[in-house]
Amino acid sequence: MASKEKLVEVKNLKKHFHVGGNQILKAVDDISLDIFKGETVGFVGESGCGKSTAGRTILRLYEATAGEVLFKGENIFKKDKKEMLHVRRQMQMIFQDPYASINPRMTCGDVIGEAIDIHKLATGKARQERIYELLNLVGLSKEHANRFAHEFSGGQRQRIGIARALAVEPDFVIADEPISALDVSIQAQVVNLLEDLQRDLGLTYLFIAHDLAMVKHISSRIAVMYLGKIVELSESNELYKSPLHPYTQALLSAIPIPDPVIEETRQRIILEGDVPSPINPPSGCRLRTRCRYAKPECAEVEPQLRDMGNGHFVACHIV
């Protein structure tokens, strides 16, 4: 891991949504996490587990229901609009769908230049040169600056989204499933680009995805989420070598192995039933209704993250 300087501290973060009647959807329900300068933390879990909502709440694109997010030691939830403008320069997001996140009426150059204008970083010729520099940084050329979003492929659009995020020279970038909308052949190119940019610019990432193999490739640590909770947190290699939580074990057993002999003989762990509703999650451990190891204690007491050694944390009664 890179230096042990804490860049982002997430403390007891909650994001609840009021839905029909008096019902409350607990999308993110009390998560805590430290992100160190220069590292990549992966967030993984099934669709609907709350990982994207967590990312947006950490950036304050959603207002939190409870908890704190400290960036460089300061609670960003207590900052006013003017102070947040300064924070936004240092914390950026790469969105999942590059086509939906880019204004189709704006040229590629204006999409990237908008952030430069908002933060008053450059004008005139210096602004134009900065746009060309950013396009070159993400593998495009200055000839692309006058084209519109529909003239690009999916991979090129995501590169524009990355350039836009980097336009303000951030320290921390949340990549919200940045490769899930792309062809498999393009995914590796974008991930390699993100790794090169991290090395060259000293970036810190929160990488949200459900592709476990790709998360292992890019992440130094991985947090596994289930129904709004972090159920396991560990260094990447340690998690894949010895997963402790039954949910993590099931996720990892679903990764195909490129060896037909091993693939045919290995045991796949199937979780029974459907994912419960985050409006009315099970008592105690949220996985207990689908877990083959569940015992009475799992229904009565909610497991807390415990350090099992070597920075490997797990929230499970049976471990």
C-alpha positions, -999 to 999 in steps of 0.1 A, spaced: 0 0 0 10 36 -5 17 60 24 -6 56 55 -18 91 53 -56 92 56 -72 111 28 -109 102 33 -125 90 65 -161 77 63 -177 74 98 -211 58 105 -224 69 71 -261 65 65 -283 74 35 -320 66 38 -347 75 12 -383 81 21 -405 60 -3 -443 55 -5 -461 63 28 -439 62 59 -415 36 45 -378 42 46 -353 25 22 -320 21 39 -297 22 9 -265 28 30 -269 19 67 -240 28 89 -207 21 71 -172 32 82 -141 32 61 -107 49 58 -91 55 24 -54 62 24 -36 86 0 -25 69 -32 -44 37 -28 -74 22 -47 -103 8 -26 -127 -14 -44 -164 -15 -35 -181 -48 -47 -215 -64 -42 -247 -73 -61 -268 -46 -79 -288 -28 -53 -264 -33 -24 -258 4 -19 -223 8 -33 -231 36 -59 -253 54 -33 -224 52 -9 -201 68 -35 -225 96 -42 -231 103 -6 -193 104 2 -190 131 -25 -221 148 -11 -240 145 -44 -266 130 -20 -270 146 14 -263 121 41 -290 110 66 -263 106 93 -226 102 98 -195 121 87 -171 122 58 -137 137 66 -116 148 37 -80 158 47 -93 159 83 -123 182 77 -160 172 78 -173 181 43 -210 178 55 -205 209 76 -193 231 48 -215 257 30 -220 260 -7 -190 283 -12 -166 260 8 -179 230 -10 -168 245 -43 -132 242 -31 -138 206 -19 -154 197 -53 -121 206 -70 -104 180 -49 -130 152 -51 -144 141 -85 -165 114 -100 -164 92 -131 -200 81 -139 -212 47 -149 -229 57 -182 -207 81 -202 -235 89 -227 -260 99 -200 -234 120 -181 -223 141 -211 -245 169 -224 -253 159 -260 -256 196 -270 -220 204 -260 -188 196 -278 -162 174 -262 -140 204 -256 -168 223 -239 -177 193 -217 -141 193 -204 -138 231 -203 -170 235 -182 -152 224 -151 -122 247 -159 -147 276 -162 -166 269 -130 -134 268 -110 -118 297 -129 -87 277 -136 -78 291 -171 -92 314 -199 -86 320 -235 -56 302 -251 -45 287 -218 -80 271 -214 -78 257 -249 -43 243 -244 -54 227 -211 -83 209 -229 -59 196 -256 -36 184 -228 -64 166 -210 -76 149 -242 -40 137 -249 -37 125 -213 -67 101 -218 -56 89 -252 -76 112 -275 -64 140 -297 -72 177 -300 -91 169 -332 -117 154 -310 -124 187 -291 -151 199 -316 -170 167 -319 -203 158 -300 -209 128 -278 -228 108 -304 -197 109 -327 -177 88 -302 -177 52 -292 -185 41 -257 -149 38 -247 -140 72 -261 -170 88 -242 -157 73 -210 -123 88 -217 -140 122 -221 -157 116 -187 -123 108 -172 -107 139 -188 -136 160 -173 -130 146 -138 -92 153 -141 -97 189 -155 -97 204 -120 -67 184 -108 -84 164 -80 -67 143 -53 -96 118 -49 -117 102 -77 -147 79 -73 -151 57 -103 -187 45 -103 -188 13 -124 -168 31 -151 -164 -1 -173 -198 -18 -169 -213 -1 -199 -183 -9 -222 -174 -38 -244 -151 -64 -227 -123 -56 -252 -124 -19 -241 -127 -25 -204 -91 -35 -199 -79 -4 -218 -99 20 -195 -87 2 -164 -51 4 -176 -56 41 -183 -69 47 -148 -39 29 -134 -15 49 -155 -32 82 -144 -30 71 -108 7 65 -111 15 97 -130 -8 121 -111 -8 106 -76 -45 99 -75 -66 81 -49 -95 60 -61 -127 45 -48 -135 20 -75 -171 7 -75 -179 -24 -96 -195 -58 -96 -168 -74 -118 -147 -91 -91 -119 -101 -113 -114 -65 -125 -117 -52 -89 -89 -75 -78 -67 -63 -107 -70 -26 -98 -76 -24 -60 -52 -25 -31 -81 -31 -7 -116 -43 -12 -148 -37 7 -177 -61 1 -212 -46 6 -245 -64 11 -278 -46 17 -263 -13 28 -236 -28 50 -199 -35 46 -196 -72 55 -159 -77 48 -129 -55 42 -94 -67 34 -63 -63 13 -71 -75 -22 -49 -106 -24 -59 -117 12 -96 -114 3 -93 -136 -28 -70 -161 -11 -90 -166 21 -125 -150 20 -142 -152 55 -178 -140 50 -202 -165 34 -214 -138 10 -178 -130 -2 -172 -168 -6 -204 -170 -28 -194 -140 -49 -159 -153 -55 -172 -188 -64 -190 -172 -93 -159 -159 -110 -151 -181 -140 -117 -198 -140 -99 -200 -174 -91 -237 -170 -118 -261 -181 -106 -289 -158 -107 -268 -126 -139 -250 -138 -157 -283 -142 -147 -298 -108 -149 -267 -85 -179 -262 -62 -201 -232 -69 -218 -216 -38 -254 -207 -46 -272 -183 -22 -307 -194 -17 -337 -171 -23 -338 -134 -34 -321 -104 -20 -344 -90 8 -358 -55 4 -337 -27 19 -370 -12 31 -375 -41 54 -342 -59 59 -339 -90 81 -331 -86 117 -296 -93 129 -274 -104 101 -289 -93 68 -276 -124 49 -291 -149 74 -322 -156 52 -299 -168 24 -270 -182 45 -264 -220 48 -246 -214 81 -272 -192 98 -279 -200 135 -304 -184 161 -278 -157 171 -277 -144 135 -314 -134 138 -310 -117 171 -277 -98 171 -263 -77 142 -227 -86 136 -201 -58 137 -169 -56 117 -141 -74 136 -104 -73 129 -93 -109 122 -56 -98 118 -36 -84 89 -62 -57 84 -88 -83 75 -122 -73 89 -154 -93 88 -190 -89 101 -201 -125 108 -210 -145 139 -197 -178 126 -162 -167 117 
